[in-house]
Amino acid sequence: MRSAALLSRASPFLQCPPAGVLQASWEQEKAALTHSFQEAKAALQDTVAELSAQLEAFQAKMKRVEESILTRDYKKHIQADLTLTFRGNCSTRAHISLRGQEGLGQAGGMDHGSPSQFWEQELESLHFVIEMKSERIHELDKRLILMETVKEKNLMLEEKITTLQQDNEDLVVQARNQAVVSRQLSEDLLLAHKALEKESYARQQLQQEKEELLYRVLGADVPSTFPLVSVTPTEVSFLAT
């Protein structure tokens, strides 16, 4: 009865999976999470590199545009505009304007027509640059949102890896405790088996002593060659009465 109780106590621990299986399962899940994290990290790094290259190209282009605008000969057009505006009479103003346009055309092709036309072209160029910059900023905003999403996923993966590591440590401790309990149960079972053997041997000795006593009490007149019949304790008590 004692051995059966010990076996019933040991059965939940004996049915638990071995520590090696738990370790292998955890290693497999850890490898999968690590691979996913590395892929996400590589994609994020590629995105950052691409955005950095695009930003550098955009900054270089903006610098060239600013230099091109600043290097234009604004002074000539401003002087021509002031000359046309503040001259005393129309004929002199028209004559000076015509001479100024011819001189500018011969100076190297720097004239862009009338001052108003020049400023209209400059405004159109600036408007185009602003639109291009707005589109690029909108695209960069989208990419930044994507990067934030990937970053959040990476943080979630790191938290999951930390949780799995803690679970693995708990499983290792549990496996050690189960090993200690299993070893203790094995020792208890061995002791119970030895106790059962001793009890069986004691019963056999007691039965043999009873048979010898019965033979001495009842078999004094019986020939020694007569076979000894085992008598139960109930029969002994009945004969004794």
Buried (B, 14 or more C-beta within 10 A) or exposed (E): EEBEEBEEEBEEBEEEEEBEEBBEEBEEBBEEBEEBBEEBBEEBEEBEEEBEEBEEEBEEBBEEBEEEEEEBBBEBBEEBBEBBEEBEEEEEBEEBBEEBBEEBEEEEEEBBEBBEEBBEEBEEEEEEBEEBEEEBEEEBEEBEEEBEEBEEBBEEBEEBBEEBEEEBEEBBEEBEEBEEBBEEBEEBBEEBEEEEEEEEEEEEEEEEEBBEEBBEEEBEEEEEEEEEEEBEEEEBEEEEE
